């Protein structure tokens, strides 16, 4: 995807029950390849977010606030992307 110019990624994690973060190289490489983009993690369960924090994987993902309680099903894909971009823009400014 990155080879085709895609540098913004949305991970929906409400059904992720555990996370194994013993190797962060994958996430670090993905983060670096996304260059000027981002990786947003939506609706991950609190214990999974804690696991990500314990392994310092959370550094590579945008999480928290509105992203933790995003009603993503009500959006069409492009509208969801625009909503997340709006949230991220507010955070960066």
N, CA and C atoms as a LAMMPS dump frame, in Angstrom:
ITEM: TIMESTEP
0
ITEM: NUMBER OF ATOMS
279
ITEM: BOX BOUNDS ff ff ff
-5.0000000000000000e+02 5.0000000000000000e+02
-5.0000000000000000e+02 5.0000000000000000e+02
-5.0000000000000000e+02 5.0000000000000000e+02
ITEM: ATOMS id mol type element x y z
1 1 1 N 0.817 -1.188 0
2 1 2 C 0 0 0
3 1 3 C 0.866 1.259 0
4 2 1 N 1.922 1.222 0.778
5 2 2 C 2.795 2.39 0.852
6 2 3 C 3.403 2.671 -0.521
7 3 1 N 3.727 1.624 -1.251
8 3 2 C 4.25 1.781 -2.598
9 3 3 C 3.277 2.461 -3.543
10 4 1 N 1.999 2.441 -3.199
11 4 2 C 0.962 3.096 -3.997
12 4 3 C 0.563 4.448 -3.425
13 5 1 N 1.363 4.968 -2.488
14 5 2 C 1.111 6.302 -1.953
15 5 3 C 0.166 6.361 -0.764
16 6 1 N -0.223 5.227 -0.233
17 6 2 C -1.104 5.22 0.941
18 6 3 C -0.232 5.372 2.178
19 7 1 N -0.498 6.425 2.973
20 7 2 C 0.302 6.66 4.17
21 7 3 C -0.545 6.973 5.402
22 8 1 N -1.838 6.74 5.3
23 8 2 C -2.747 6.918 6.441
24 8 3 C -3.492 5.609 6.636
25 9 1 N -3.437 5.098 7.864
26 9 2 C -3.998 3.787 8.158
27 9 3 C -4.927 3.879 9.362
28 10 1 N -6.037 3.167 9.292
29 10 2 C -7.013 3.123 10.375
30 10 3 C -7.151 1.674 10.819
31 11 1 N -6.818 1.418 12.081
32 11 2 C -6.981 0.095 12.669
33 11 3 C -8.179 0.134 13.604
34 12 1 N -9.117 -0.756 13.408
35 12 2 C -10.293 -0.828 14.276
36 12 3 C -10.094 -2.03 15.186
37 13 1 N -9.974 -1.759 16.492
38 13 2 C -9.553 -2.812 17.406
39 13 3 C -10.549 -3.243 18.453
40 14 1 N -11.822 -2.937 18.274
41 14 2 C -12.777 -3.264 19.334
42 14 3 C -12.908 -4.76 19.584
43 15 1 N -12.565 -5.585 18.614
44 15 2 C -12.639 -7.034 18.803
45 15 3 C -11.277 -7.68 19.017
46 16 1 N -10.246 -6.869 19.192
47 16 2 C -8.921 -7.39 19.516
48 16 3 C -8.897 -7.66 21.021
49 17 1 N -8.644 -8.905 21.396
50 17 2 C -8.716 -9.278 22.804
51 17 3 C -7.357 -9.323 23.485
52 18 1 N -6.295 -9.491 22.715
53 18 2 C -4.968 -9.409 23.304
54 18 3 C -3.969 -8.972 22.244
55 19 1 N -2.811 -8.605 22.723
56 19 2 C -1.81 -8.034 21.844
57 19 3 C -0.458 -8.582 22.263
58 20 1 N 0.302 -9.049 21.327
59 20 2 C 1.63 -9.58 21.62
60 20 3 C 2.658 -8.648 20.996
61 21 1 N 3.275 -7.859 21.813
62 21 2 C 4.179 -6.835 21.296
63 21 3 C 5.63 -7.096 21.57
64 22 1 N 6.047 -8.336 21.554
65 22 2 C 7.426 -8.653 21.912
66 22 3 C 8.449 -8.103 20.918
67 23 1 N 8.018 -7.797 19.711
68 23 2 C 8.947 -7.275 18.705
69 23 3 C 8.343 -6.024 18.079
70 24 1 N 8.948 -4.886 18.359
71 24 2 C 8.408 -3.629 17.846
72 24 3 C 8.975 -3.245 16.486
73 25 1 N 9.885 -4.035 15.937
74 25 2 C 10.52 -3.684 14.657
75 25 3 C 9.496 -3.52 13.539
76 26 1 N 8.496 -4.385 13.524
77 26 2 C 7.455 -4.31 12.499
78 26 3 C 6.745 -2.964 12.557
79 27 1 N 6.345 -2.558 13.76
80 27 2 C 5.605 -1.311 13.928
81 27 3 C 6.49 -0.103 13.657
82 28 1 N 7.742 -0.184 14.067
83 28 2 C 8.672 0.903 13.812
84 28 3 C 8.88 1.101 12.314
85 29 1 N 9.065 0.015 11.585
86 29 2 C 9.254 0.091 10.137
87 29 3 C 8.01 0.628 9.449
88 30 1 N 6.843 0.158 9.852
89 30 2 C 5.58 0.622 9.278
90 30 3 C 5.421 2.119 9.525
91 31 1 N 5.695 2.535 10.747
92 31 2 C 5.592 3.943 11.12
93 31 3 C 6.528 4.797 10.26
94 32 1 N 7.751 4.355 10.09
95 32 2 C 8.721 5.099 9.28
96 32 3 C 8.325 5.119 7.81
97 33 1 N 7.815 4.011 7.305
98 33 2 C 7.393 3.952 5.908
99 33 3 C 6.185 4.841 5.633
100 34 1 N 5.342 5.037 6.646
101 34 2 C 4.162 5.892 6.476
102 34 3 C 4.572 7.349 6.295
103 35 1 N 5.826 7.652 6.547
104 35 2 C 6.442 8.965 6.314
105 35 3 C 5.594 10.094 6.898
106 36 1 N 4.917 10.838 6.085
107 36 2 C 4.154 11.99 6.563
108 36 3 C 2.715 11.63 6.901
109 37 1 N 2.431 10.368 6.965
110 37 2 C 1.085 9.897 7.287
111 37 3 C 0.959 9.547 8.753
112 38 1 N 0.039 8.637 9.045
113 38 2 C -0.211 8.244 10.428
114 38 3 C -0.892 6.891 10.465
115 39 1 N -0.932 6.314 11.671
116 39 2 C -1.636 5.063 11.929
117 39 3 C -2.554 5.348 13.111
118 40 1 N -3.852 5.364 12.879
119 40 2 C -4.826 5.632 13.938
120 40 3 C -5.408 4.314 14.428
121 41 1 N -5.481 4.176 15.748
122 41 2 C -6.047 2.977 16.364
123 41 3 C -7.368 3.35 17.016
124 42 1 N -8.463 2.803 16.484
125 42 2 C -9.8 3.128 16.982
126 42 3 C -10.346 2.029 17.876
127 43 1 N -10.957 2.449 18.963
128 43 2 C -11.78 1.581 19.801
129 43 3 C -11.069 0.334 20.322
130 44 1 N -9.78 0.448 20.609
131 44 2 C -9.097 -0.677 21.233
132 44 3 C -9.515 -0.754 22.697
133 45 1 N -9.628 -1.947 23.218
134 45 2 C -10.009 -2.145 24.615
135 45 3 C -8.896 -1.635 25.525
136 46 1 N -9.262 -1.13 26.704
137 46 2 C -8.257 -0.551 27.613
138 46 3 C -7.101 -1.495 27.937
139 47 1 N -7.39 -2.781 28.149
140 47 2 C -6.289 -3.692 28.499
141 47 3 C -5.341 -3.916 27.314
142 48 1 N -5.855 -3.841 26.1
143 48 2 C -4.994 -3.974 24.922
144 48 3 C -4.128 -2.721 24.773
145 49 1 N -4.712 -1.555 25.004
146 49 2 C -3.926 -0.318 24.966
147 49 3 C -2.823 -0.343 26.027
148 50 1 N -3.131 -0.878 27.212
149 50 2 C -2.098 -0.99 28.257
150 50 3 C -0.976 -1.918 27.81
151 51 1 N -1.339 -3.032 27.165
152 51 2 C -0.308 -3.94 26.642
153 51 3 C 0.569 -3.221 25.626
154 52 1 N -0.055 -2.435 24.758
155 52 2 C 0.705 -1.678 23.761
156 52 3 C 1.644 -0.686 24.454
157 53 1 N 1.155 -0.042 25.498
158 53 2 C 1.989 0.896 26.258
159 53 3 C 3.147 0.171 26.934
160 54 1 N 2.88 -1 27.494
161 54 2 C 3.936 -1.756 28.184
162 54 3 C 5.095 -2.101 27.26
163 55 1 N 4.8 -2.313 25.989
164 55 2 C 5.836 -2.641 25.015
165 55 3 C 6.292 -1.416 24.212
166 56 1 N 5.789 -0.239 24.601
167 56 2 C 6.111 1.025 23.922
168 56 3 C 5.708 1.03 22.456
169 57 1 N 4.729 0.22 22.119
170 57 2 C 4.212 0.178 20.755
171 57 3 C 3.27 1.355 20.518
172 58 1 N 2.696 1.873 21.576
173 58 2 C 1.747 2.983 21.448
174 58 3 C 2.382 4.216 20.816
175 59 1 N 3.702 4.293 20.836
176 59 2 C 4.412 5.405 20.209
177 59 3 C 4.073 5.517 18.722
178 60 1 N 3.802 4.405 18.095
179 60 2 C 3.605 4.369 16.649
180 60 3 C 2.163 4.61 16.216
181 61 1 N 1.233 4.638 17.172
182 61 2 C -0.186 4.765 16.86
183 61 3 C -0.773 6.02 17.491
184 62 1 N -1.753 6.582 16.831
185 62 2 C -2.545 7.66 17.413
186 62 3 C -3.738 7.005 18.101
187 63 1 N -3.884 7.253 19.395
188 63 2 C -4.97 6.675 20.164
189 63 3 C -5.503 7.726 21.131
190 64 1 N -6.527 7.353 21.848
191 64 2 C -7.033 8.189 22.93
192 64 3 C -8.13 9.136 22.492
193 65 1 N -8.773 9.71 23.488
194 65 2 C -9.828 10.682 23.247
195 65 3 C -10.919 10.137 22.353
196 66 1 N -11.282 10.918 21.371
197 66 2 C -12.36 10.529 20.449
198 66 3 C -12.061 9.237 19.692
199 67 1 N -10.788 8.934 19.517
200 67 2 C -10.424 7.721 18.777
201 67 3 C -10.75 6.459 19.564
202 68 1 N -10.869 6.579 20.887
203 68 2 C -11.189 5.412 21.703
204 68 3 C -12.68 5.106 21.739
205 69 1 N -13.488 6.039 21.293
206 69 2 C -14.942 5.826 21.3
207 69 3 C -15.559 6.299 19.986
208 70 1 N -14.935 5.923 18.907
209 70 2 C -15.359 6.36 17.583
210 70 3 C -16.507 5.496 17.068
211 71 1 N -17.652 6.097 16.761
212 71 2 C -18.766 5.33 16.193
213 71 3 C -18.557 5.125 14.683
214 72 1 N -17.539 4.377 14.326
215 72 2 C -17.077 4.277 12.948
216 72 3 C -18.112 3.677 12.001
217 73 1 N -19.025 2.882 12.504
218 73 2 C -20.004 2.221 11.63
219 73 3 C -20.972 3.2 10.961
220 74 1 N -21.122 4.376 11.513
221 74 2 C -22.068 5.341 10.94
222 74 3 C -21.475 6.106 9.761
223 75 1 N -20.18 5.922 9.512
224 75 2 C -19.497 6.669 8.46
225 75 3 C -19.235 5.813 7.227
226 76 1 N -19.309 6.428 6.088
227 76 2 C -18.782 5.827 4.873
228 76 3 C -17.258 5.908 4.98
229 77 1 N -16.509 5.051 4.296
230 77 2 C -15.05 5.039 4.446
231 77 3 C -14.375 6.406 4.273
232 78 1 N -14.711 7.135 3.249
233 78 2 C -14.081 8.44 3.03
234 78 3 C -14.456 9.413 4.14
235 79 1 N -15.699 9.341 4.611
236 79 2 C -16.131 10.216 5.695
237 79 3 C -15.405 9.881 6.998
238 80 1 N -15.165 8.6 7.247
239 80 2 C -14.409 8.199 8.435
240 80 3 C -12.989 8.729 8.353
241 81 1 N -12.375 8.584 7.196
242 81 2 C -11.029 9.119 7
243 81 3 C -11.014 10.62 7.268
244 82 1 N -11.971 11.353 6.727
245 82 2 C -12.039 12.802 6.942
246 82 3 C -12.243 13.144 8.41
247 83 1 N -13.075 12.378 9.109
248 83 2 C -13.316 12.613 10.532
249 83 3 C -12.03 12.414 11.331
250 84 1 N -11.321 11.343 11.058
251 84 2 C -10.077 11.073 11.775
252 84 3 C -9.018 12.114 11.437
253 85 1 N -8.934 12.507 10.171
254 85 2 C -7.981 13.564 9.801
255 85 3 C -8.288 14.85 10.549
256 86 1 N -9.568 15.164 10.727
257 86 2 C -9.962 16.349 11.469
258 86 3 C -9.515 16.266 12.932
259 87 1 N -9.706 15.119 13.543
260 87 2 C -9.286 14.916 14.931
261 87 3 C -7.773 15.067 15.057
262 88 1 N -7.054 14.455 14.144
263 88 2 C -5.595 14.51 14.185
264 88 3 C -5.094 15.926 13.947
265 89 1 N -5.696 16.638 13.017
266 89 2 C -5.313 18.035 12.745
267 89 3 C -5.489 18.898 13.982
268 90 1 N -6.599 18.715 14.704
269 90 2 C -6.813 19.482 15.936
270 90 3 C -5.75 19.173 16.974
271 91 1 N -5.326 17.937 17.054
272 91 2 C -4.292 17.545 18.019
273 91 3 C -2.949 18.172 17.69
274 92 1 N -2.654 18.264 16.409
275 92 2 C -1.347 18.776 15.99
276 92 3 C -1.239 20.297 16.029
277 93 1 N -2.363 20.964 16.066
278 93 2 C -2.346 22.443 16.073
279 93 3 C -2.432 23.004 17.452
